[in-house]
Amino acid sequence: MTEVRDAYLRATHELSKADPAKWATFLEAFKTYMVYEMERALSMQAHEALIGIGMGRRMRDLKDDFTHIEMLADKLRKATYGTL
């Protein structure tokens, strides 16, 4: 992973641990917002479709990062020999 991505994952992990209940609320809200944006992308004009696809992919990647933050943090810890 890159240094910038590592820093982002560390910060995301810290946020997820700061208040697990609020993190769960955020995660559910983000998933709902993602579905809304995906549905909106389906109604885009043909010339805007590539933008919608790209945005959808980025949102999906963020959702996966948020959902699997513990696993990603573990990988980071192992890669940096026990430090996070």
N, CA, C and O of each residue as an XYZ file, in Angstrom:
336
protein
N       0.838     -1.189      0.000
C       0.000      0.000      0.000
C       0.881      1.250      0.000
O       2.033      1.217      0.433
N       0.326      2.328     -0.485
C       1.086      3.568     -0.526
C       1.018      4.271      0.823
O       0.144      3.984      1.641
N       1.935      5.180      1.043
C       1.957      5.929      2.304
C       0.668      6.726      2.506
O       0.146      6.790      3.619
N       0.164      7.324      1.451
C      -1.064      8.120      1.550
C      -2.239      7.215      1.900
O      -3.043      7.546      2.771
N      -2.338      6.084      1.230
C      -3.437      5.146      1.530
C      -3.284      4.587      2.938
O      -4.272      4.442      3.658
N      -2.061      4.274      3.334
C      -1.828      3.774      4.692
C      -2.307      4.785      5.734
O      -2.944      4.411      6.719
N      -2.001      6.059      5.515
C      -2.414      7.105      6.452
C      -3.944      7.205      6.485
O      -4.538      7.354      7.553
N      -4.564      7.123      5.327
C      -6.023      7.156      5.251
C      -6.629      5.976      6.007
O      -7.599      6.144      6.746
N      -6.064      4.786      5.824
C      -6.585      3.602      6.511
C      -6.378      3.697      8.020
O      -7.251      3.292      8.787
N      -5.248      4.221      8.451
C      -5.012      4.403      9.883
C      -6.045      5.362     10.489
O      -6.610      5.098     11.551
N      -6.275      6.471      9.795
C      -7.243      7.458     10.292
C      -8.655      6.872     10.307
O      -9.415      7.106     11.247
N      -9.003      6.118      9.276
C     -10.325      5.483      9.231
C     -10.472      4.484     10.366
O     -11.527      4.407     10.996
N      -9.426      3.726     10.627
C      -9.472      2.750     11.714
C      -9.649      3.453     13.056
O     -10.440      3.013     13.890
N      -8.919      4.535     13.264
C      -9.053      5.287     14.518
C     -10.477      5.819     14.686
O     -11.038      5.776     15.781
N     -11.054      6.320     13.595
C     -12.439      6.804     13.667
C     -13.405      5.680     14.000
O     -14.347      5.874     14.768
N     -13.177      4.517     13.430
C     -14.091      3.397     13.688
C     -14.027      2.949     15.138
O     -15.000      2.407     15.663
N     -12.901      3.164     15.788
C     -12.726      2.754     17.180
C     -13.136      3.836     18.177
O     -13.413      3.533     19.337
N     -13.177      5.090     17.738
C     -13.487      6.196     18.648
C     -14.885      6.057     19.256
O     -15.075      6.304     20.447
N     -15.847      5.664     18.444
C     -17.215      5.462     18.931
C     -17.880      4.427     18.022
O     -18.474      4.786     17.006
N     -17.781      3.145     18.384
C     -18.305      2.081     17.519
C     -19.779      2.247     17.142
O     -20.163      1.896     16.026
N     -20.605      2.771     18.036
C     -22.020      2.956     17.708
C     -22.192      4.015     16.621
O     -22.967      3.829     15.683
N     -21.472      5.119     16.750
C     -21.553      6.162     15.727
C     -20.958      5.671     14.406
O     -21.452      6.020     13.333
N     -19.909      4.868     14.482
C     -19.303      4.300     13.273
C     -20.327      3.420     12.545
O     -20.456      3.499     11.324
N     -21.049      2.588     13.291
C     -22.067      1.720     12.697
C     -23.163      2.554     12.036
O     -23.640      2.214     10.954
N     -23.558      3.643     12.689
C     -24.562      4.533     12.120
C     -24.046      5.163     10.829
O     -24.761      5.221      9.829
N     -22.796      5.636     10.858
C     -22.189      6.217      9.665
C     -22.141      5.204      8.528
O     -22.485      5.527      7.391
N     -21.721      3.993      8.829
C     -21.576      2.961      7.807
C     -22.920      2.666      7.142
O     -22.993      2.554      5.918
N     -23.970      2.541      7.929
C     -25.305      2.295      7.367
C     -25.774      3.485      6.529
O     -26.355      3.302      5.459
N     -25.523      4.700      7.010
C     -25.904      5.896      6.255
C     -25.133      5.971      4.938
O     -25.701      6.339      3.909
N     -23.857      5.630      4.960
C     -23.055      5.660      3.737
C     -23.570      4.639      2.731
O     -23.666      4.931      1.539
N     -23.901      3.440      3.210
C     -24.428      2.406      2.311
C     -25.736      2.860      1.675
O     -25.961      2.636      0.485
N     -26.596      3.493      2.461
C     -27.861      3.996      1.933
C     -27.616      5.084      0.900
O     -28.254      5.108     -0.153
N     -26.687      5.984      1.207
C     -26.348      7.053      0.262
C     -25.759      6.465     -1.019
O     -26.039      6.960     -2.111
N     -24.959      5.429     -0.896
C     -24.362      4.794     -2.059
C     -25.449      4.231     -2.977
O     -25.374      4.392     -4.195
N     -26.444      3.581     -2.408
C     -27.552      3.042     -3.209
C     -28.284      4.179     -3.926
O     -28.634      4.065     -5.101
N     -28.508      5.273     -3.201
C     -29.155      6.440     -3.805
C     -28.354      6.947     -5.003
O     -28.921      7.214     -6.062
N     -27.049      7.079     -4.838
C     -26.197      7.574     -5.929
C     -26.144      6.593     -7.092
O     -26.091      7.012     -8.248
N     -26.157      5.300     -6.806
C     -26.156      4.293     -7.869
C     -27.458      4.394     -8.683
O     -27.436      4.333     -9.912
N     -28.574      4.547     -7.989
C     -29.848      4.691     -8.687
C     -29.878      5.969     -9.521
O     -30.415      5.986    -10.629
N     -29.308      7.016     -8.990
C     -29.235      8.283     -9.724
C     -28.378      8.137    -10.976
O     -28.693      8.702    -12.023
N     -27.289      7.373    -10.860
C     -26.402      7.165    -12.001
C     -27.110      6.422    -13.132
O     -26.790      6.610    -14.306
N     -28.074      5.578    -12.769
C     -28.802      4.832    -13.791
C     -29.648      5.740    -14.682
O     -29.985      5.369    -15.806
N     -29.987      6.920    -14.187
C     -30.809      7.833    -14.982
C     -29.983      8.921    -15.674
O     -30.545      9.858    -16.241
N     -28.666      8.802    -15.629
C     -27.813      9.798    -16.292
C     -27.945      9.697    -17.809
O     -28.279      8.648    -18.359
N     -27.680     10.791    -18.444
C     -27.635     10.807    -19.897
C     -26.462      9.939    -20.368
O     -25.504      9.726    -19.626
N     -26.544      9.453    -21.581
C     -25.513      8.553    -22.116
C     -24.123      9.183    -22.059
O     -23.148      8.494    -21.758
N     -24.018     10.472    -22.341
C     -22.702     11.118    -22.345
C     -22.131     11.295    -20.936
O     -20.952     11.616    -20.789
N     -22.950     11.088    -19.900
C     -22.490     11.176    -18.514
C     -22.249      9.804    -17.883
O     -21.825      9.714    -16.731
N     -22.516      8.749    -18.631
C     -22.468      7.388    -18.083
C     -21.091      7.019    -17.531
O     -21.005      6.392    -16.475
N     -20.032      7.387    -18.210
C     -18.699      7.033    -17.735
C     -18.377      7.707    -16.410
O     -17.703      7.123    -15.561
N     -18.850      8.919    -16.229
C     -18.664      9.607    -14.957
C     -19.411      8.858    -13.858
O     -18.874      8.652    -12.770
N     -20.642      8.451    -14.139
C     -21.430      7.695    -13.171
C     -20.787      6.369    -12.811
O     -20.780      5.978    -11.644
N     -20.251      5.677    -13.796
C     -19.582      4.398    -13.536
C     -18.357      4.612    -12.657
O     -18.147      3.870    -11.697
N     -17.556      5.607    -12.971
C     -16.361      5.893    -12.171
C     -16.698      6.268    -10.744
O     -16.053      5.805     -9.803
N     -17.712      7.108    -10.583
C     -18.125      7.506     -9.239
C     -18.653      6.304     -8.467
O     -18.356      6.137     -7.284
N     -19.429      5.477     -9.134
C     -19.950      4.275     -8.492
C     -18.845      3.350     -8.016
O     -18.915      2.798     -6.917
N     -17.840      3.185     -8.832
C     -16.710      2.331     -8.446
C     -15.966      2.894     -7.246
O     -15.584      2.143     -6.349
N     -15.757      4.200     -7.216
C     -15.058      4.818     -6.086
C     -15.879      4.689     -4.807
O     -15.330      4.421     -3.738
N     -17.181      4.878     -4.915
C     -18.042      4.740     -3.734
C     -18.030      3.295     -3.244
O     -18.001      3.046     -2.039
N     -18.052      2.348     -4.172
C     -17.996      0.936     -3.785
C     -16.676      0.638     -3.079
O     -16.653     -0.080     -2.079
N     -15.580      1.187     -3.595
C     -14.276      0.976     -2.965
C     -14.245      1.568     -1.557
O     -13.718      0.948     -0.634
N     -14.806      2.760     -1.391
C     -14.877      3.368     -0.055
C     -15.706      2.512      0.890
O     -15.312      2.281      2.033
N     -16.865      2.039      0.410
C     -17.721      1.187      1.234
C     -16.962     -0.063      1.666
O     -17.043     -0.480      2.822
N     -16.222     -0.658      0.730
C     -15.447     -1.855      1.070
C     -14.367     -1.533      2.100
O     -14.137     -2.315      3.022
N     -13.704     -0.389      1.947
C     -12.705      0.022      2.941
C     -13.352      0.205      4.310
O     -12.835     -0.283      5.315
N     -14.477      0.903      4.349
C     -15.156      1.152      5.614
C     -15.632     -0.149      6.253
O     -15.490     -0.347      7.460
N     -16.195     -1.027      5.438
C     -16.743     -2.282      5.937
C     -15.663     -3.222      6.447
O     -15.863     -3.927      7.436
N     -14.521     -3.233      5.774
C     -13.452     -4.176      6.101
C     -12.256     -3.499      6.770
O     -11.122     -3.957      6.626
N     -12.505     -2.418      7.496
C     -11.410     -1.649      8.077
C     -10.573     -2.466      9.059
O      -9.361     -2.270      9.138
N     -11.187     -3.366      9.800
C     -10.419     -4.190     10.746
C      -9.424     -5.075     10.010
O      -8.263     -5.180     10.406
N      -9.880     -5.709      8.942
C      -9.008     -6.573      8.147
C      -7.871     -5.758      7.516
O      -6.720     -6.194      7.501
N      -8.203     -4.584      7.001
C      -7.180     -3.735      6.399
C      -6.177     -3.250      7.445
O      -4.979     -3.179      7.171
N      -6.664     -2.916      8.641
C      -5.769     -2.477      9.718
C      -4.847     -3.622     10.133
O      -3.670     -3.398     10.416
N      -5.373     -4.846     10.172
C      -4.534     -6.002     10.498
C      -3.429     -6.189      9.462
O      -2.285     -6.473      9.814
N      -3.771     -6.029      8.187
C      -2.764     -6.136      7.127
C      -1.695     -5.061      7.295
O      -0.505     -5.319      7.115
N      -2.132     -3.857      7.642
C      -1.188     -2.764      7.862
C      -0.262     -3.073      9.034
O       0.946     -2.850      8.958
N      -0.833     -3.584     10.109
C      -0.025     -3.933     11.285
C       1.013     -4.973     10.932
O       2.177     -4.849     11.312
N       0.602     -5.995     10.209
C       1.534     -7.059      9.821
C       2.608     -6.519      8.886
O       3.769     -6.912      8.992
N       2.241     -5.632      7.979
C       3.203     -5.067      7.036
C       4.219     -4.163      7.732
O       5.357     -4.041      7.280
N       3.807     -3.530      8.832
C       4.718     -2.612      9.517
C       5.201     -3.202     10.847
O       5.648     -2.472     11.732
N       5.107     -4.520     10.976
C       5.627     -5.247     12.141
C       5.033     -4.788     13.461
O       5.751     -4.475     14.410
N       3.707     -4.752     13.502
C       3.041     -4.537     14.776
C       2.717     -3.107     15.121
O       2.229     -2.850     16.222
N       2.967     -2.151     14.224
C       2.601     -0.771     14.545
C       1.451     -0.332     13.661
O       1.367     -0.689     12.486
N       0.582      0.440     14.250
C      -0.533      0.998     13.475
C      -0.665      2.454     13.740
O      -1.547      3.106     13.180
